Amino acid sequence: MKAVLSKEVGGPDTLVVEDLDSPTPDQGEVLIEVAACAINFPDSLIIKDMYQMKPPRPFSPGGEISGTVAALGEGVSGWQVGDRVIAGIGAGGLREQVVVPAARLFKVPEGIDLVQASALLMTYGTTIHGLKDRGDIKAGETVLVLGAAGGVGLSAVELAKAYGARVVAAVSTQEKGEVAKKAGADEIVIYPRAPFDKDQSKALAQQFKEAVGPNGADIVYDIVGGDYSEPALRAIAWEGRFLVIGFPAGIAKMPLNLTLLKSCDIRGVFWGAFTAREPEKNAANIAELFQLWQDGKIAPLISETYPLDKAHEAIAKLESRSAIGKLVVTM
């Protein structure tokens, strides 16, 4: 089988494609014939040893796959060869076959394309946990989404709308704004590229305030971080919830006096740890996502697909923050 391998610390250009022996599932494991592997921001970090998980080299990046069950390890029940599945595996997905613990699999309902299904788990899984479990979202609330045209951002727009919220989508270009609008956003804010001086930060805060309205944003869904976070916090509502999802623009230093003035919360959203600590609750969330998909309320957007030998290009594009929706490598 072919596999994309990280054999040295570095960027996407250090990745190589090699032939490996097919793996064999051990007890409690399942062999998956991979159909597609969605690319996510951690893939650009893990190959540079900048992610919290550091697998021993050589390893394959790629933490989110779809495919079909090809073989069962000893003691596996509830699955059979030919089942269509998705799985979050942390790393190892950019290869034609991968062994996965059976407990990490989720069945893909009939009628849902496997390539498109590869784009569901990490983005929408993060967001349903963020908005419901950490954000306590309620119908009629206003949600401000930063980075609203990426995979996670679009999932936040769609899910917030599905839960009856008004959505303000903040993006870096008019093109991305149109994508967010198509996904259901009620209002668009186009922000400039950081870094910001004090006056620029205040101007962006004013943009956010005008877009969310006089009562402020009940939830800020911050996928971006850096200089964008404080202006968004300044636009939050009384007792609002500021959700920290990620920080590709850098880790923000927040003035905590604002949390006092707004009586608001800053809440972390660590979906990976949640899945390990509360697997049953996560499984219920994933089942809800598939139902929302079948009801036509969400639909993961894949803007580009790449063959396995071009996987480095997909990671580089995501790293440049120019991607819209999800980028997926197909086998």
N, C-alpha and C positions, 0 to 999 in steps of 0.2 A: 504494500500500500504506500501511497505518497503522503508525505507529511511536511508541513512548514515547521522549521526548527530555529529556535534561538540558541546559538552555540557560543555567543559572546555578548557582553553587555553593549547595548547601543540602540540606535534608531531602527526604523523599518528596513533600511538598506542593508542591515546586517543579517537579515533573515535569509535562510536557504531552504530549498526544497530537496528532500532526499527520499529514497525508497527504504522502507522499514518492513520488518516481518509483521504479519497481522497479529494483534494481541489476542490472548485467551482470557475469558472472564473467570475470576476466582469465585469463591463462595459469596453469595449475595450480590454478585455483579452481573451485568448484562453487556453483551457486545452490540454496539450500535453501528449500522452502516450509515454514515453521516450523509445527509442530503444537503445541508447548508449550515454555515456558521456565521452568525451575526457579529459584526465588529462593534466594540464598545470602547469608551475612553480608557478603562483599565488595561486594554491590550497595548496601548501606546506606552503605558507606565511600566508594565510588568517586564517588558524586554529591556528596560533601562535600569532594572532593580530599584524602581521608585514606588512600587506598589507594596501594600502591607503583606502580601503573599509573595514569597520568593522561591519558586520551585527550583530544584536542582537542574542544571543544564546537562545535556540538551533537553529542551522542552518545547512544546508547541503552545503559542498563545491561543486565545479563543475560548471564551467562557460560556458561550451560549449556542447550543446546537439543536438541530432537528434531524430526524432520520427514522429508520426502521430497525426493529429488533432483529438481529442476525443470529444470536446464540444466547443461551441462558447458562449462568453459572450454577453450581450446586446450591440447593436450598431456595432458589428464587421461585416465588409463587405470585400469581396475579398477573403475570405477563406471558406472552407467547410470541414465537417467531412471527414476524410480519406486522406486529403492532406498530402504529405510527406514534412517535413520541417527540417531546422536547425535553431538554434538561439544562440546568445551570451547573457548570462543572468547574468554574473558577479559571481553569486553563486546560489546554490539551485538545481543543476542539478543531484546530486547523489541520486536520488529517482525515483521510478517507474512512477510517474506522477508529472507534474509541471505546474503551471499557468504562462503564459508568456504574456506580452503586445503584441498585434497583430503586432504592428509596428516593433518589433524586429525579426519577422520571415522572412525567405527566403525559397522559394520553391526549392525542390530538383528535378532536371530533371529526367525523366524516364531513366532507364538504369544505374543509379548511386546507388550503394549499400548504405543503410542508415547508417550502422556501419562505413563504410569508410568515408561517408559524415560528420560524427561527427568530423573528424580530420581536416576539411578544414578551418573553419571560423576564429579561433583566430590566427593560425599560418600563413596561406596564406593571410588572411585579413591584418594582421600586415605587412607582407612583401610586398604585392602589394602597400600598402600605403607608406611603407618605401622607396622602390626602385623608384616608380613612382612619388609620390606626394612630398616626402621629398628629395629623392636622384637624381631626374631628370635624370634617367638612359637613356643612349643612346647606340645604337648598336655599337659594336666595342670597348667599354670601358672595363676596367679590374676591376673586383669586388673581393675583399678579404673578405671572410666570416669566422668569428670566431665562433667556436662551430657548425661546419657545418653538424654534423651528428644527431643533435636533430631535433625535429619537425619543429621549426622555421628555423633552419639552412638549412635543406633539402629543405624547401620551398624557401629559398633565392637562393640556388643553381639552382633549377628548374626554378624559375621565371627569374633569371638573364640570364640563357641560352635561355629561351623563348624570351627574349628581345634582344638577339643577343650579349650578353656580353661574355667575357672570364672570367672564374671563377677559383679563387684559394681558395680551401677549407682548412681551418686550423682546425685540430682535435687533440685529445689526444692519439689515438691509431691507429695502422695499420688497425685493423678491422673497425673502424669508417671511416678511409680513403677510404677503399674499398666501403663502403656504399655510401659515398659522390661521389666517382668516378662513381659508377653505376647510380647515379642521374644526372650525366652530368658534374661534375667538371673536368676542364682541367688539374689542377695541385693540388697536395696535400702537405701540410705542417703538420708534426706531431710535436706538441709542448710538452715540458716537463710540469710537474705539478708545479704550483706556491706554495710558494712564490719564487721570483727571487731576487738575489742580482744584483748589478749594471752590473757586467760582463755578467751574464746570461740574463739580459734584453737586453743588447746590442747584444748578440749572437742571441736572438730570432728576434730582429729587422733585423739583417742581413739575417736570414732565410727568413723572409717575403720579404725583398727587392729582394733577388735572385729569389724568386718564382714569384713575380708580374712583374719583369722586370725593365729595366732601367728608364722607365717613371713613375713608381710607380702605385699604385692602385687608380683609379678614384673614387671608392667608397669603403669604409671600412664598413662592416656590422657587428657591434659589439654586439653580444648577450651575451658575457661572462663578460666583465669588468675586474676589479681587475688589477693584474700585466700584463695582456695581452694587455691592451688598448694602453699604451704608445709605446711599440714596433710596434704595428700596425700603429699608427699615424706616426711614423718615416718612414714608408714605403708608405705613401700616395703621390699621384701625386700633381703637381702644380694645384691649384684651385680644389683639390679633396674635396669630401664630406664624412665626418666621421659620420656615423649614429649610435646613441646610442639607442639600442633596450632594453637591460636589463643588469643586473650585478649580476648573481649568484655567481661570484668569488669576489664580493665586488665592491664598488664604486671607480672608478679610480680618482686619482688626476693627471690631465694632465698639462704638462708644456706648457703654452700658447705661449711661444716664438716660438714653432714649428708651430703654426697656422700662425704666421707672416712670418716665413721663407718659408713656403709652400703656403702662401696665400690661405689657405684652410678653410673650414667651419666644425664646430662640430654642428650637428643638432640632436635634440631630435625627437624620433618617439613614440608618445603616441596614439596608435590606438584607445584605449577606448574613450578618449576625442574627437578624430576625429569623431568617429561614432555618438556621441551625437551632435557635432557641425555642422557636414556636412552629415546628413543621406542620402541625395540623391547621393552625390558623393561616399559615401561608398557603397550604393546599386549598383551603376554602376560598382564599383570595383568587388563586389561579382559576378555580372552577367558575368563580363569578366573572372573571375576565373573559373566559371562553363563552359564557352565556351572553355577556354584553356584546361580544363580537358577533355571535349568531343572531342577536337582536338588531344588528346594524348600528350600534351606538359607538363602536370603536372599530378601527381598521388600520393596523400597522402600515406605515408608509415606507416602502423600500425604494429609494431613489436610484440606486445603482447596484448591480451585481458584478462580481469579479470571479474569474477562475482561480483555482488554488495557487497557481504559479504567479498570480498578480496580487496575492493577499497583502503583500507589503505596501502596494499602492493604496489599498483601502485603508490601512492603518495610517499611512501618511496623510491621506485626505482628511480623515477624522481628526488627526492631530493638528491640522492646520485650521480647524474650526470652520471649514468651508462646506461641510456636508449638510445636506438637508434630509431630514428623516433618517432612516437606517441604511447602512452599507452592509451588504451581505456577500460572503464568499460561498459559491456553490461548487459541489464536487462533480 
